[in-house]
Amino acid sequence: MSNVVRTFIAVEIPGEIKQRAARMIGELRAAPAKVKWVEPAHMHWTLKFLGNIDMLEIPAVCDAVKEAVEPLACFDVEAKGAGAFPDPRRPRTVWVGMGEGSEKMVELHDAVEFELAKLGYRSENRRFRPHLTIGRVRQSPAGIPELGRLIQEHADFEGGVSLVDEVVVFSSVLGRDGPTYDPLCHVELKGH
């Protein structure tokens, strides 16, 4: 039994937004590109991926997230738009973007990152862009132009609005049927 756990920090997404994203994935699948699409059950707004950490560090991570998150007030976010990193012509990661609420999500991310830095977790060098990963493109030139065109056709995707009222620290276990995510702690936003 390993004492190391793959860990990330995220905000959960309600079912109706996952269903709308799944419908869009259905339309993007028309492109013959090799893409590993994300199951709706695994969709979330990722704040920070910590990678493999020792189980013994989990309480400190949860405390840091609590320190960062509890003073902040709940807010609404809008799942809006579709795109790809680095761009739709060369998609590696296909995502749903965030409209309203993205500044608040960046604040939430920055607060979490600030507290985790005190524990020695490195900060990202690039600016955090809230997004919901819906697919990862496999190395394959076939179908990429078509996939890029379909992504651009969904640039004005409307996923709906949801309330951000808690942050979850998850463990991720990779299995044959994909990952299994288990919450390690839930932290509520309690500010006003």
N, C-alpha and C positions, 0 to 999 in steps of 0.2 A: 504493500500500500504506500503510495507516494505521499509525501508531506507537502508537495508543491501543487498549487492550483492555478490554472489559467483564469485570470480575473479581469473584469472590466466594470466600468461604472456607467449607468445608463438611466434614461427616463423611459418608462413604458408607454405604449401607444394603445389607445382603445381599438376594439375590434372593427368598428366601421371604417376607420382609416386604413387598417390592415387589409380589409376587404377591397377597398377602392384601389390600393396599391397592387393587390393581387390581380385585379381586373386589368390594370395597366400592364402588368407583367405578361398576362395572357396575350395582349396585343403586341408587346415587344418580342414575344417568342416567334412571331411570324418571320423574323430575320433568322437566316440559317447560321448565325454566329454561335460559337461555343461559349455559352454563358452558364455559370452556376448561379441559378436564381435562388433568392432567399425565401425560405418558407415563411408565410405570414406569421406563424407563431413565434418566429425568431426575430421579428422586426422591432426595432427600438431606436431611440435617439441616443447614440453613444456619446458620452461626455469624455471618457478617457479609457484607453485600453492599457492595462498595467502589465499584461503578459503573465508569465509564470512567477508566482510569488509564494513564499513559504506560508503555510497555514497559520503559523504562529504570528504572522504580521497582520492577519485579517482584522483582529480587534483594533489595532492602531489605525488601519486604513478606514474602518468604519467610524472610529472616533474623529478622524480628520474630515471625513465627508460630513459628519454631523456638525462639526465646528463650522464648516463652509456653508452648509445648506440651511440649517435651522433658522438663522437670522433673516433669510430671504423670504419674500412674500410669494404666494402662488401666482401664476400668470397663465395666460392662454397662448398657445402656439398654433400656427396654421401650417398644415402640410401642403406645400404648394410648389408646383413646377417639377420638372424632371430634367436631369442632366447627367453628365459623366465627368469623372476625373481621368486624365488631365483635361480632356474636352471631348465632345461627341464624335469628332472625326477620328480620334484615337482612344476610344473608351477602354478603360481598365476597370473602373468601378462605376456602376450605374446607380444613380440615387434619386430620391425624392427630396426636394429642397424645403426650405422653411420660409414662409412669408412673414406675417405678423408674429411678433414674439421672438424673432431671431436675436435681437439685441439683448433681451433678457436671458436667452439661452446662452449667449456668449458670456454674460455676466456670471451665470451659474457655473459654466465651465471654468472661467477664470478663477472663481472663488475656490472651486474644488482643486484646481491645479496648484493654487497658492498654498493651500493647506498640505497637499501631498508633497510639495517641494520640500517642506520642513522635514518630511520623512526620508528625503533623498530621491524621490521620483523625479526624473527629468521632465522639464517642460518642453512642449512642442515648440519648434522654432517658427513654424508658420502659423498664421492667424487661424483660429478655430472657425470652421464653417459648419454650422449645424446641418446635418443631412441624415437621411435614412437610407442605408445601403440596401438596395434591392437585388443587385446582381454583381458578380465578379466575372469579368471576361477572361476566358482561357486564351492562351497564346494560339491564335489561329486567324489568318488573314481573311478566311472565307466569311462572307456575310457582314463584315464590319461596316462597310459604307451603308448598307441597308439598315443595320442596327442604329448607326448614328442618325440616319434620316428619321427613323421611327422615334428615337429619343427626342429629336428636335420637334417632331409633330406633337409631342406631349409636354412641350415646354410650359404650357399654361395649365397643366394638371391641377385639379382642385381636390385635395385629399380630405379637407374638413379641418375643424378647429377642435383642439382638446386642451384640457387643463393640466398644467404641470404642477402637481402638489406633493410629489415625492421623488426621491432619487434612490436607485437600488444598486447595491454592489452585488454583482453576479459572479458565480463561478461558471466556467464553460468547459464541459468535458466533450472531447471530440470522439464520436462513435462511428460505427459503420454507416448508420442511417443519418448522419449529420450530428450537429452539436446538441448537447442537452444543457440548458441554462438553469442554474439553481440560485435563488436569492440567498445571499449571505447576510445582508441586513437591508432594512428599509429605513430611509430617513425622510421625515416630513419637512416641508417648507412651512415655517411657523411665523415668519415676519408679517408686518402689517404694511 
